[in-house]
């Protein structure tokens, strides 16, 4: 069943829904800021080779100063988005009531 804002009746449910929406937007914008400020590395470590472009989630080694500042924002946005969608999907929030 799809999650709709009109099914969110309490303030808590509406807040979780808005955190999910804002988390998606913040994830997109901070990912653009991080990935666009990536430096070209001369020597690659094994985890950089294994993870490919997602190595920035583990280490800020390949980022310049601007990308390194946006990296914690990206990680927090990802965590907020995932946790709010788990609360909405499995917590019974914002579901249609009979």
C-alpha positions in Angstrom: 0.0 0.0 0.0 1.5 3.4 -0.9 2.3 5.9 1.7 0.4 9.2 1.3 0.7 12.4 3.3 -3.1 12.5 3.5 -2.9 9.3 5.6 -0.6 10.9 8.2 -2.9 12.0 11.0 -0.6 12.9 13.9 2.1 15.4 14.1 4.7 12.6 14.6 3.6 10.8 11.4 3.7 14.1 9.5 7.2 14.9 10.8 8.5 11.4 9.9 7.0 11.8 6.4 8.7 15.2 5.9 12.0 13.9 7.2 11.8 11.2 4.5 11.1 13.7 1.8 13.7 16.2 2.9 16.2 13.3 3.4 15.8 12.3 -0.2 16.4 15.9 -1.4 19.4 16.4 0.9 20.9 13.1 -0.2 20.7 14.1 -3.8 22.2 17.5 -3.3 24.9 16.4 -1.0 25.8 13.5 -3.2 26.2 16.0 -6.1 28.5 18.1 -3.9 30.6 15.2 -2.8 31.0 13.4 -6.1 31.7 16.6 -8.0 34.5 17.5 -5.6 36.4 14.2 -6.0 40.1 14.3 -6.7 41.9 12.1 -9.1 44.0 9.6 -7.1 47.4 8.4 -8.4 47.6 5.3 -6.1 44.6 3.3 -5.3 44.1 1.2 -2.1 42.4 -2.1 -2.2 39.1 -0.8 -0.8 38.9 2.0 -3.4 39.3 -0.6 -6.1 36.7 -2.9 -4.5 34.0 -0.2 -3.8 34.5 1.9 -6.9 32.8 5.3 -6.7 31.2 4.4 -3.3 34.6 4.5 -1.5 33.8 8.1 -0.4 31.3 6.6 2.1 34.2 4.9 3.8 37.0 7.5 3.5 37.4 11.1 2.5 40.8 10.4 1.1 39.9 11.2 -2.5 38.0 14.4 -1.8 39.1 18.0 -1.7 38.2 20.3 1.2 34.7 21.1 -0.1 33.8 17.4 -0.7 35.2 16.5 2.7 32.8 19.0 4.3 29.8 17.6 2.5 30.6 14.0 3.3 29.1 13.9 6.8 26.0 15.6 5.5 25.6 12.9 2.9 26.1 10.1 5.5 23.5 11.7 7.9 21.0 12.3 5.0 21.3 8.6 4.0 20.8 7.4 7.6 17.8 9.8 8.1 16.2 8.7 4.8 16.6 5.0 5.5 15.4 5.2 9.1 12.3 7.3 8.2 11.3 4.9 5.4 11.7 2.0 7.7 9.5 3.7 10.3 6.9 4.5 7.6 6.9 1.1 6.0 7.2 -1.3 8.9 6.2 0.9 11.8 2.6 1.3 10.6 2.9 5.0 10.2 0.8 6.9 7.6 -1.2 3.9 6.5 -4.9 4.2 5.6 -7.1 3.6 8.6 -10.4 1.8 8.3 
